[in-house]
Amino acid sequence: MAEQLRYDGQVVVVTGAGGGLGKVYALFFASRGASVVVNDLGGSFKGEGNSTKAADVVVDEIKKAGGKAVANYDSVEDGDRIIETAIKAFGRIDILLNNAGILRDISFKNMSDQDWDLINRVHVKGAYKCARAAWPHFRKQKYGRVINTASAAGLFGNFGQTNYSSAKLAMVGFTETLAKEGVKYNIICNVIAPIAASRMTETVMPPDVLNNLRPDWVVPLVAVLVHKNNTTETGGIFEVGAGAMAKLRWERSSGLLLKADDSYTPGAILKKWNKVVDFSNPQYPTGPNDFMTLLEESMKMGPNEQGEKLDFSGKVALITGAGAGIGRAYALAFAKHGASIVVNDLANPDTVVEEIKKLGGKAVGVKASAEDGDAVVKGAIDAFGRIDILVNNAGILRDKAFTNMDDSLWDPVMNVHLRGTYKTTKAAWPYFLKQKYGRVLNTTSTSGIYGNFGQANYAAAKCGILGFSRALAAEGAKYNINVNTIAPNAGTAMTATIMPEEMVQAFKPDYIAPVVLALCSDKCPDPTNGLYEVGSGWVGKTRWQRAGGHGFPVDVDLVPEEVVKHWKDIVDFDSPKADHPEKMQDSLSKVMANMENKRNKSPASSSPASQEPASEHLAAIQEAVKKEGPPTAYNFTDRDTILYNLGVGAKSTDLKYVFEGAEDFQVLPTFGVIPPFNAEMPFDYDTIVPNFNPMMLLHGEQYLEVRKWPLPTAAQLSSKARLLEVVDKGSAAILKSGVTTTLAETGEEVFYNEMTVFLRGCGGFGGPKRGADRGPATAPNAVPKRHPDVVVEAKTSEDQAAIYRLSGDYNPLHVDPAFAKMGGFKAPILHGLCTFGFAGKAVYERFGAFKNIKVRFAGPVIPGQTLVTEMWRDGGKVTFQVKVKETGKLCIAGAAAELVDASQSKI
């Protein structure tokens, strides 16, 4: 066994350490001798609220185990206070883990500025503020270790996460810059993209998948990267999850080089586009291409062979920062090819407007900051009635070594580049959607892609733009909205401050514009989601390369010492297993494949070894069961009734379910599970069970009582939730909660639900081993050993999940094939409560109204499969189970309903 990696005498700051990955970091480093600052604001995963409780619980756990820790409750935006806590408590800081994060997932068309700003403040500015506060201490002691946190959504872009993807890829450019600035001071900086189950999948992913995506698999890699023994691996980007680890790096095509003269046209580039994307002789750069040599080679070439001339007649192109430099070159080139131009510039757009008009073109100027995107786009609409092409080019520089960086340098760069790009695109997006056409060209930089000394702000902003573009491309694809990103190399007023004069003159902006036109045309063979480096008559494509990596057995606990042993594999780009991931699902392919990697031993007990009966959890449970959550409103109309009925199998011929004018119009009784869907629980999972991780939560059973017949088909309802009990199963906990739903106006009870969830890895707190007997809600309901009395077959529609989700459960697992694959399913699966509705409908139609109904979820259903509900009646009780006809497997078991009136039976 290799010598154990220790951190004795070192001080580790972990942000967002009150739960999840941050909590596991804190516990690990404390167990290996470090003093730990446990930072957590205590807010929700959406960034709402705050509480000291989350951090306190972790600190108490560390202290009980004999470790050293202090809590900090500040927002990461106050990073100086967090680092100050470390200095005051322990006199130093050695390791900073920027882990804090929140989610505000929403489609781009519905995104608000608050959704955008909050994500960027927490993820990007928070990481900057903490690192900036720690930096002087690192430099002084000539030692420091930083881990920043990206994500697969950042590396590849993800639908519904333009804000998050942007913030997370910003971490890559930021980290690469810190690595370049820190290396001579022995400050090592790396960035990880941990792959874990999303909170959206936490209730539906298979238990084995969830177990393998727990945070414990991430910590060993981080432990190796931040150890004092690591003095060379810096600026690295790592994917990690479920026992799989691999390094990523940028790979650049050899590209297309043409003569940089008047014959360098969009048509000439498109004619030889296959060379742009030719990776047969790739480069693995850490900075920009050798543009001086490329320019010299270009000058020796003959005139370029011309292809088809592009025609942008009838199109309106808006270019930000178009008053000079590259933006001016773009404006003139688009005008020359027939487009109407909106010249946006904060300084002076009018000179370029006049230039275009003298050439016989159409142009208007909009003098405004790109941050005022609404005004900029309004200029296009007012002048020309539409917008077709948006080139986000505006930019500023505020370069400074990181040790001298401050908010007055950081904020303007982030605002103009990243927020400005978001604001103009956001304003243009509704027009693109309406006309089902749009072209967006965003501007990153080689400083963003590779990092650059003195440009931590600029690199973060520019890499963030790339993450934004990739997520936006995913959202725009089906609407014919193409999004690409370029990293231009040209002499401008902005770069004149950092380039020698002769280079500025040599790198004409004119040699960028033809590539921009090609990408914004309808003729580009790679229409969307590309990253291209451009300059001096050369253009190449840049993509990720992932090392072959290493997969550790998922049935054995992983320790850092094992990671050290296999480090060569983790960073081996020459391995035949090395590949080029492009999408989120590519990111998960190695992870999902590694779940079959087992050492053929029984998995180690997931019961936490360090746990002893924790009386604080029992006390918290005792307090929680006395409380009731705040009322949650749910208002529904006849339309919602019809939608639910259709979602659980009603046909257009069933007028009583689909026509509000039918004399016996009604809602199926299992509709009772819908109103309490968002009921607020009066407890915090972290408080009542140890080691809570939302990824380990599984919906196991559902019990519903119908307390009012006939049911209203439209009403204003109110639901209140309470904790019923928590059962300690050693390696897991079983939590049962109840929700009562009433008529808002009268308080009359309509429904009562009980939900049972399994919390894996959350046992061992000294709680009861068996749950209370609550009659039908807890009955095991074994089926009789005889043929069923009634069998009902119902084929689900291939569109069943798409319809059912409109009743309120929008989990993409049920509609998005890529998301389902992430969850370990071959295709989107039907909602468990949708299957429950089909079964309840079968019972109701054959036996009449029921007082209550209970089910246990036993397996998934794919939309289009046939549900076979087998029923046995004994007096007033109907026991039933549901099988998938095509597979013969149970999807609902342990199920029964108690009838209101057994004499109403229709068999």
Steps between C-alpha positions, in 0.01 A plus 500: 500500500634844408569744777179674605461854366476732800426870546625549856563862589316622191183709486230422248214734410198328344216716368149359488604236751169460684390206288571288192851504354620788719407315816687189386806715421492652848467165678776343292762772548424520872548123525843536334631759746397833347325783681185584303296814447148379423332775301129483422243773461229244571280601206295274274648354181326789320693750711210603723519562875783429739565313823797429725378148564656325200857609579458441875394139454813422296730678746346307790550173314869581438557598863329188634741294290795686657562740212539878480244716325326836513184614326455799272159618383593767244403504136789414268458852361658604830800276443729725700294425813521126437878510467521732801323229702782258411772749592338596832427141601811322373750768392531388136332352193652229281216356294191667353218287360256723313201268515198719584229503237134542425269417210250719320418274205257654253471518122671804351178656375364503856822596676495818706793728575473382860545138387809601304654737753457279805669201337792711382540674836516174693703288259728748324535801725491278810792290374692817405438668838613197701807437285594870499480517880715188537758601236721733711530230768592240237763728345651597835543139613587384146241228528137468403256257346174597325222285360227670299185321401370481144243247378409297195236766431783751479736290291238405243199727552160377610142582411333720763831597659640793301575682825656198673692382190643849460606528864649153509713534187617839629668296773724336239644826360529638852685192626738485205597862560552447874717199419723709273529782753546273802751244378814693598363538854418128534128582473338207320152554349278240334136476403270198527172413332337263748235278350216430738128440481305819453255606766239457229569126482539436869160336549501282190849374418568134571656443844822353364552800269437744784734313731779512245455873444549592864752775584744253658629418151611859438700565817800266435591679176481839667706368792781407260490831310523714814765294679847648549643216288329644192735767370449460124134424421355850473250663266347158447136424423362172637175309465425284801209290620386146581856367513596644159768768468650663192684817412384725217702731279442717196566357156532730199472400136786579264240719332470684171760755392422728207664810359408799716406747229188616318442145374447384862121477480226300674451299182870411483487376860181296452643341185775340710307466827604137541852624582367727777368196685781260409645354822727247329810695609383679814672738740468491880545866582525694824476835321430662161636369173822638353330771299819672391621183327151437360488853360841457336388171341175659391681782323691247287180339370322580175151653480223288650264292292154654529186315595138611496449865596281535810192719474356649820238712322188540714691407815565738788834464679561662838865536603598622846820698546490577126627860515860392435738205471366153436137608544537762226652238269201272566250779432662594168527136390133419576391821324713412197312168485155661507400507866343796676728594789440619854826652623506493879773678689517679832740760356420590139298282262429782251833499314456136397132559415602779259773279355244230418253748353768649273557149365128478419406288801234531768601569858389664823694573815407422857709676761463285811684253717460133410376461857189690390411220261133596478588845365756358259256248349217755501719708268497215249124444525417871476719546193444177308212311668705188568833355605661193344865505602654605828878535530602556861833673465509786753780478753739675736825410676596559863819292523675459833694229678263309723674619813397856403157414359204669669126535447543822299695295243301176529143627480519718185665222300239245610218746436602608150613162367288237673192687616497717187502189280215354707294823491518560123430135425211493746343802330540348153382149597119558481538628143715201404243261651207667327659496156662157559827644381801650671877507483709585806876545484662546841856606570730315734877530505807280516547660843166349596566158352855462630527762775751785491720671756343822629157427353312300764194723451513493120572126483207419728264723302612369163486133597159569655382626161599166346298309763206730433529438125504123539187494716332750269579287196319208667192715561498664158554195281135404451406860415767538228701729728868428452761608754876498446799646681826638366831590664636770267861609479517852359642840570242733654491799731440248777801279420724795405578538869658154517646443150796665322389753238630298200294198613189712538537618142570150368198335658227679311140458621412451133636146530248409770181628337474240218491218755225679693292535184552132414382393846196732489394380156266217408783326313728388783535118509537515882216738574506526878685448830852545364806666653741648248834679534553756224763740368758578228313305231480191724201340670494181706248323717567430869342219702551291812717194515444269796775270628442127514456542873459234764197327645512385861277213618170637628458231766813607690543826691749721319794666677743764365793258518332287230461806280874569526574144385298548181586862428673421171176350365291797614713742298590267207393669176681240289275224627279332237211586734560876459205668329337833412185565704263764361176465696380438854422137416857454373615624836300232672590213271814399691326548831206278410732238350709492817198404710552142386859511626497288817761306689248221565490574870199592704473877503620651820219596729382847420434553867735776606781353705544811702139512610383411845137542604450870453252627753481840329329334202246331728435829678457677163253231388302537823475875440417464130205263549330767713508755219291559192628660183356827366193468274570453129231617259387299198226635275363289217232526234310263274793525258740357762250223572487402134877521464556270799241248376669489158836460674388177669337332204163665431396490133319761292194271505485509883288815512463490877877548522571733207188716445409756762144511361436130569233436761732273701821701439752402770863480599659162565561460874878450472511868404537538877880463469528818289395787736765427767779466244682811623396485864770643726636261763544637855848353540850498358628158387853587611373549855295185547733243340881471477683524167200622304564526130209583269645262240431210735127565532256253337121518485390156621128496589192717458179491703194711417172547685203659326303676773234672292272342242409611241822678425491858370618546140616855573594648836742703707688263729756532776751235615698469824777248557641336811764245592352170620804292589859411412600133520866404547600206280872517581633573152196706405209695642134483404318831528122528492318828458131583480319777311141606564322688222189707573259731320658842553170673567337257747791295637316179409748215447517363144816287484762358731833368365783309661831474321776259595855583390816294545812693602802286420804544723301699758447236770688418817360784710338285768143535377222239508563191288134454403239746393162547666197307377263751342253255353449517124784754461758245614334167411728261303212387272619159380302377200284187552622165365224471243430630156406868498130583499549774243781581258508832314746573222572859404754591237674823581556747221852580384400856591371404845781658701489817288131538588522399866787739576268793422322423826804633683797260499738650244796275574686467165569135582153428364536672164866564409688190370840651585392569855355150536830352385674702771267332749590154378186442290500411131208737434285751692289321761142553608440685827437252783191698598375476142512120525327538837226696321450226239469239774264718705284554191476123445392445863253790493333397175459134605417539868378858547612773737770420755581648839873450463762351273863404566781388268869411510705595194686192376642583157502743205258522207587629154225702328334278241517188716186320617396503866328187629312565825408177682235541771364280779192604699438379853197676646563873501868472416660465157861378495681559172833506320612639165730333248658622178359263238799526270751397770288315755659706778312662787485879504253530792486253789362482857194692385141514622191722511213505752163559336243756611221255428583141404148451363582744217744253349464482125635147446 
